[in-house]
Amino acid sequence: MQVTETASAGLKREYRVVVPATDLEARVNERLDDLKGRVQLRGFRPGKVPVAHLKRLYGKSAMAEVIEAAVREANSKIVTDHGFKLATQPKVVLPTEEGAVEGVIAGKSDLAYTVEIEIVPPISLTDFKAIKLTRLTSAVADAEIDEAVQRIAEQNRPFAPKVEAAEKGDRVTVSFRGTLDGTAFEGGSGEDVPVLLGSGQMIPGFEDNLLGVKAGESKTFDVKFPENYPAAAVAGKTATFAVTVKTVEEPGPVTLNDDFAKTLGLESLAKLRDVVSERIQREHAAISRQKLKRALLDQLDERHKFEPPPSLVEQEFNSVWTSIENDLKQQGRTFADEGTTEEKARSEYRAISERRVRLGLVIAEIGEANNIKVTEEQLTAAVMERARQLPGQEQQVWNYYRNNPDALAAVRAPIFEDKVVDFLLELAEVKEKPVSRDELFQDDEE
């Protein structure tokens, strides 16, 4: 086997590989000799089939297997000999001359091909103990608990039938049918739909038209869908709704006491406040970690500057850009509506893609250097958690992930990243800074 480097530019390499026809022939004969002891053909005793006869029957298929194995071995040898880490799978370019491939399979020509590879650059990891971070913390205030409990009370407020006309704050149960130019449209009809007047749960104008209605009434009115409505088929269009009012209910009083807590399955108001406090604490902790992780990733990006593999950047950019275009299309918006141009947006998202790829490679390098792995138990727990989110379909979800390596890899990736982050936070210098809730939840300029 002869391997010659024919091109080297940046992170891309190209090699010409030649495997002599005599080597291929010898490998084919080895395969056929092994096959002779196992194959059973009419007219021949086991193990006595002539190799020449086997070659006539299985020669081409054996040569195809030998060629495939030879290409794998050669590509692996290139990577191993040079200590490369591949960014993508090698691209094999076979000769295009007429009859060239057939000649190799027939054993008349050497196997000669070109392999193109793109490598990951060597990454020199920083001293993680030199990283300095600030973890924002915020205690749960009584006022925050009061506000959350009050929201729960509003969500569980009792309603009683009302004879008078509906007012803002009342709950109206309606059945409706929407049409565009006399034709019904998808999502435009509903049966026994509860609508809290003034909540904004329906499109603008719909709830306003229900003010003053009474139970048993029917009403027809026009409402214009917003220009940026997610369903493009109705965005910006005026629909006619025929509505039948089933019930009108007015909100009743809510007394925050132990009896109210018991309606929620808790033994007392104090226990309800404890549950709410714990939930808020988890929310604070999640936001605190999110900001700490972002600051850590910013420092990793700043401390590891290298050219990321172009093909990985292109893949990431294409994925991001497709998502951006789809979002704008669904919202009926343009780049001008976002205060930018397509050219400027492309530049910004390409920079974001480069950062993501670079950070992904750094995190992978840290994990490999420090033997950080996702265990089967952790992966199984994550898959089961996803399965529980779709009651009744647990087995289908489980089978989907177990039978789709790419989907399973998408589950493994965030777990691995969090384990690397935890490892780095143990080494970095992290100081805590108490802040108010507003400061904790305040978004930075980015």
N, C-alpha and C positions, 0 to 999 in steps of 0.2 A: 504494500500500500504506500502510495506517495502522496504527501500533503504539502502544498505550496501556498504560501500567503500571496494573494494577488492584489489586495487593496486594503488600506487601513486609513480611515478618516474619522476623527472624533471617537465615538463609541462603536462605530461600525467596522466590521472586519469581513473580508471575503477570502475564501480558500478554494483552491482547485484540488480535487481529490481524484486519484486514479487507482483503481484496483485492477490488476492484471487479469485477463481472461483465464489464465492458468490457475490463479488462486480461486476464482469463482468456480471453475470446473472441479477443482479438488474438493471444495466445500460441497458441491452438488453430489459428487461421488460419495462423500461421507454420509450425506443424508440418505441417499439411495441405498447404501450398504446397510445403514441402520434400519431402513424401511424393509429391506429384504427379509429380515428376521421376523417381521411382524405381519406383513401383508399375506393374504391368502388369495391365490388366483387359480382358476379352474385349469387343470392339466399339470399343475406343479405342486410338488410336495412342499410343506412349510419350510422356509429357509433355503429353498433350492431355486428360487426364481432368478434367472440371470440378470445382472445389473443392466446389461444392454436392453433387455426387454422392459425393465422398470423405467429406463430412461425414455424409451419411446412413449410409455404411458404417462409418466409423472415428471418427465424432465423439465418441461416449461414451468410447471407449478413449483417444483423444487428450486429452480433458478430464481423465480420471483421471490421466494422466501429468502434465499441466500442474499439476493441483492438488497432486500429490505433490511436484513440483519447487518450486512456490510455497511450500509449507509448509517445505521444507528451507531455501530461501533466506531466508525470514522468520526462522526460528529461528537460522540462522547470523548474520543481521544483528543480531539482539538481542544475541547473545553477543559479536560483534565490536565493536559500537558501545559497549558498556558495559565491555569488557575483562574479561568474566567467564571463570572457569575452571569448567566444569561438574563437579559431583560425580557426577551420573547423567545419563542421556539425558533430553531434554525429554519431558514428558508432554503430548500433544496431546489436547484435549477438544473434540470436534466438537459442533455443536448437536444437541439431542435432540428438537426439535419434529418432529412427523410431516411427512415430505415435504421437510424442510429440505435434507438431503444430496442428495436426488434433484433438487431445484431447482437446486442449484449445478452438478451434473453436466449438467443440461439447459441450462445457460447462462442461467437466468432469475433467479438470485439471486447476491448477493455471497458470496464465501467468507469466513465469519466464524467464528473459533474462538478458544479459549483455550489458551494454552500455559503449563504450570507447570514451573518449573525450580528446581533446588537448586544452589547455587554453593559453590565452595571459597573460604574466607575468604582475604584477603591474608595471606601469611606473611612476617614480618620475620625473616630469618635472623640468628642470633647470630654473634659473632666466634669462629670456630672455634679461633683461636690462643690464646684464653683458657681453653680446656678443658684440664684437668689430669687425667691418668690414670696408673694404676699397672699395669704388666704383670708378672704373677707368673711367675717362671721356676723350674724345678726340674731340677737335674742328675740324670742317670740313675745311680743307685748300683749298685755291684756286687751288693749283696744283692737288688736288684730284678731284675737280670738272672738271678741264680741261681734265684730263685723262678719266673721265667717259663720258664727252661730246664727246671726240674724239672716244671712243669706239662706242657710238651711231652713230656717223658719219660713221664709218667703216661698221657698220651693215646695214646702209641705203645708202651705196654708190651706185650710179647708174652704170649699166653695159650696154655696147653697143656692137652690133655684131662685130665679128672680123674675117677677112678672113685668116689672118696668123695663123701659128701653135700656139697651146696653150702653155702658159708659166705659171710659178708659179705666183699665184695671180689672174689668169683668172678663170672665172666660166664656167664650161663645163656641159652641160645637156646631160645625157646619159640614155640609156635603156640597161639593162644587164641581163644575165642569167648565174648563176653559177652552176657547176656540180662537183660531186666527183665521179671519175671513171665512168663518163658518165651519172650519175644519178643526177637529180636536187635535191636540198635540201631546207628545210624550211628556208625562209629568204634570200635565195641566188639570188633572182631575183628582178628587179625593173624597173619601167617605168617612163621616163621623170624625172629622179632624178638629181637635181642640185648639182654639186660637186665643191667646191672652192678649187682649187689646192694649196696644201701646208697647208691646214687647219687641216689636220689629222682627218677629219670626217669619213673617210673610214679606213679599216684595212691597216696596213703597207704594202706598195708596190703597192696598187691599184692606188693611185693618181700618183705615179711615172710613171706608165705605160701609163698615159693619157697625159703626157708631150709630146708635139710635134704633137698631133693629130689635125685634122681639121674637121670642120662641114661636116657631111655626110659620114665620114669614119667609117669603122668597124674594130675591132681589137680583137684578142684572146690572152690571156696571163694567166699565172699561178701565183697564190699568195698563200702563206702559212699563215694560221690562227695562231695567237699567241697561245702558249701552255696554257695560262691562260684565253683564250677566254670564255666568259660566257656560250655559247652554247657548251656543252660537246661533242655533236655529230660531231662538226667540229673542235674543239680545236686541234691545232697542226697538222692539216691535210692540204694538198695542194689542192686547188680548181682551176678549169679552168673557166675563165670568158670570155664569148662572149659578146663584148660591141659594141653598135652602138652609134656614136656621133651625137646628134641631133643639138646642137648649141655650138659655142665657143664665149664667150663674155669677153671683157676686161673691167677693172674697170675704171670709169670716175672720174673726180675731184669732190671733195666736198668742198664747201665754207661755212664756219661756219658763217652764218649771219641770219638776220630775215627771209629771204625767206626759208632757210633750216628749221628753227624752224616751219614755217607755214606748211611745208610738213608733220610735225608730229602732226599737230593740235594745235599748240601753237602760240600765237600772235607775239612773239619776241624771240631773242636769250637770252635776259635777263630772260625772263620767263622760258625758257628751263633750264637755269642754276639754277634758283630758285627751279624748280621741282627736278632737279638732286641733289641739295643740301639737300632738304628735305628728299629724299630717302636715301642719305648717312647718314644723321642724324639718321634716323630710324634704319639703319643697325648698327651704332655705339651704339645706345641705346639698341638694342637687344643683342649685344655682351656684353655690359657692364652689363646688367641685368643677362645674362647667367653666367658670371663669378662671379657676386655678389651672385647669388643663389647657385652656386656650393660651394663658400666659406661658406655660411650660412649652407648648408647641411653638409659640413665637420665638422663644429663646433657642429651641432646637433648630429652627429654621435659620436664625441669625448666626448660629455657631457652625452650621454645616452648609457651606456654599460650594456646590459643584454642579456640573451640567447633568441634568437628568436625561435618561434615554429618550430621544425624540419620539419613538413609536409609542412609549407609555404615556407621554404627555399628550400626543395626538389622540390616543384612545380616551384619556380622561377628558380632554377638551370636547371631543365629539359627544361624549355622554352628557356633559354639563350643558353644552350648547343646545342639544336636542331638547333637554328639559326646559331651558330658558325659552326657546321658541314655542314649545307646546304651551307653557304657562301664559305667554303673551297672547297666543292665539285663543286660548280658552277664555281669557279675560277681555278679548277684543281690544287690546292695547298695542301700542307701537313703542319703539325705542324712544321716539320723540316724546311720547307721553311720560316716559320714565326720566326725561331730562337728559338724554344722551343720544348717541348715534350708534348704528350697528358696528361701525368700524372701531369706535372707542370701546364699546361693550365687548367686542371680540378680543381686543387687546387686554382688557381687564380680566376677562375670564380665562384667557390663556395663561396670564400670570398666576391666577389662582390655581389653575391646573398644574403648572410647574411646581408650585409650592406643595400641593397635595402629593404629587408623585415623589418629590424630594423627601418630604416628611415620611411618606410610606416606606421608602427605602431605608431611611435612618432608623425608623422604629423596627423594621425587620432586622437590620444589622445589630441593633441593641439586643433584641430578643435572641438572635443566634449567638451573639458573643457571650450572653449571660444565661444560656440554656433555659430561656423562658418559653414555656409551652402551654397550650390549652389541652387539658386532660379530656379523656373521653367522657368522664362524669360531668364536667362542666359543659361540654358540647351537648350531651344528652339532655341535661337540665334546661339548656337554652331552647332546644328544639321542642321539648315538652311544654315549656312556657308558651311558645308560639302556638302549639296545638291546642292548649287550653283556651286560647283566645277565640277559637272557632268551635263552640260546643256542637257535638254531634258529628264533627268531621275530624276528630283527633287522629284516627287511623290513617285517613287520606293524607293529612298534613305530615304525619310521621313518615309515611312511605315516600312522599314527595321529596323530603329532605334526604332520606337515606338512599334514594335512587338518583339523586342529582348532585354530583360533586360540587358543581359551581354554586348551587344554592346553599349547600352545607358550608362551603368556604365563606360565603357572605355572612353566615351566622358566626363562624369562627373569628373572622377578622376583627369585629369590635371587641370581642372578649380578649383577644390577644393584645389589642391596643391598650385596653384598660389595665391589663396586667403589666405591660411595659411602663405605663404611666405610674402605676402604684410603685413599681420598682424604682423609678427615677425620683419620685417624691420622697422616698425613704432616704435617698442620698443627698438630695438638694437641701439647701437651707431655706426653710419655710417659716415665715413669721406670720402670726395671726393679727388681724386688724379688725376690731369691732366697728361695725357701721350700722346705720339705720336700715330698715327694710327698703326704703326708697332707694338708698344708695346701692344696696345689694342687687336690686332688680333693675337698676338703671343700665340701659344699653350704652356701650361706648360708641364713639363716633363711627367706628367700622360697622 
